[in-house]
Amino acid sequence: MDPDIALVVGVVLAVFSVPSILSAISEGRAPRVAAFTIISAGALILWAISAHPGGYSLHDVPGAFVRVVANFL
């Protein structure tokens, strides 16, 4: 897997899990699925950072999103 794809998928999973965490906490449930999603997102992001030569900086993330979308289109 390309590190750019792993980074983008990890960031998207992390963003989508925030509403799930808030919903579970507000309803008094344990956020089990959201916690698993956050762990998966973190693992993908860490793998992408370690697999990319030189790692990623915060300024490289939008470029990674553009490259991934451009590859799919």
Beta strands, then each sheet from edge to edge (+ up, - down):
end
